[in-house]
Structure formats: structure tokens, C-alpha cells
Amino acid sequence: DLVEKGVDEGRWGRVVNGKSYALFPSKFVGSAVSVSGAGDSFTGGMIVGTLRGYSLGNCVRAGLRAAYESLLSKDTVSDGLDAANFSEKELSDWGPDFVDFSH
């Protein structure tokens, strides 16, 4: 995983000034209803994934899923968030672990 092995230069990310960067894709939101709470929701999703022992990719996907739901809701915390949204099966539909930069 990225934290243990670092970025594979040219394939999963970039090393710039000695720091590793990786890009995790998300679904396109379109027109956000409200941006209030999206960052907090992302953090909450990451924590859920971490507590469930998910891979780094699924932890990020859980955060992206929570932020996505928040952006589409008038409420700070979307009513669309529930435990089923954060199963590893559900999160697998949110794309690859990393963007492949080698192409």
C-alpha cells in the first residue's frame, strides 16, 4: 500500500521535491447543492474505513463517497449516508486505488 511502499514513480503518482503524491479518482459531482460539510464528511468516511481495517484505497473511497453525498445534499451531513454505503463491495464501484500516470 502507498503508505508502506511509497509511490511507484510514473505509474501511480509522482515524486516532486522528494515528496510522493498519488491521485485517487472520484465520481463527477456535476452541480453541488452545498459545499458545507464536504470536508468533514470526507474525514468521517476515512475514519470509518480505517476503523474497519480497509485498504488505503478503500479508506479514501469511503471519504470520497461521504463527501460526494454531502455535496449533493442541502444538509451539512447527508441523510443518504448509512453503513451500507461503506461496505467494501459498495466502495469497489468508486474506481481504482490510484490513477495510472504511465500512459
N, C-alpha and C positions, 0 to 999 in steps of 0.2 A: 504494500500500500504506500501511497505517496509520502506519508509521514516517516515511514521507516526507510524507504528506498530512495526518496527524492525523485526529481523529475528526470525522465529519460529525454535528454536534450533532443529537440527536433521531432519527437513523436508525440509526447503527452503534454508538452509545455515548453517553456523557455527558461534559461538561466540568464538573468540580467544582473550585472554588477554583483555576482556571487549569490544572488537570491533566486530561489526556484519559484516559478509561477505555473499554475495549471488553470485551465478553463473548464468549468462544468456547465454544460448547456441546460437551458430550461425551456419550458413551453412558452410560446409567444402569448403575451397578455392581451395585446390589442389596445383597447382603451380602458385604462384603470379607472375605477369608480372612486377610489380614495387610496392615498399612499400612507395614511396614518396606520401605524401598527405593522407594516410590512417587515421592517427590520426586526422588531420584537418577535413577530411570528416566525421569521426565518431562524432566529436564535432558538426559539422554543422547539422547532422541528429538529434542529441539530441536536438539542439536548435529548429529545425523545429517541432519536436514532442511537445516540451514544449510550443511553441507559439500556437500550435493547440489545446492545452489542453488535450493531450493524457495521458494515464496512464503511470506510471513509466516504466512498461514493454514495452509499445509501443514506448516510447521515446528511450529506449535502443535499441529496434529492429530497429528503424529508423537510429540510429547511426551505428548499425551493418550492415544494408543494404547499407548505404553510403560508409562505409569502405570496404565492400565486392566488390562493384562496382569499387572503387578506386584501389584495389589490382589486379583486372583483367584488368586494363587499363594502357596503356603506358603513358597516361596523368596524371598529378597530380590530376586533378578533372575530373572524368569520364564523357564522353558525354552521358553515359547511365543513368545519374541521371536526373529525372524530377519529377514534382509534383505527377504524378500517382504512382510512386514508394513508396510514403509515405502516401498513404491512409490507414486508419485503416484496411480495407479489405485486402489490399496487405500485410501489416505488420503481419497480423494474421497467415500467412504461415511461419513465421520465428520462430516458436516454442513457448514453454510455457514461462510464465513470469519468472519462476525460475526453476532451476534443483531441483528435489526432492531427497534429500540426505537420506531419511528414509529407503531406500531399500538396 
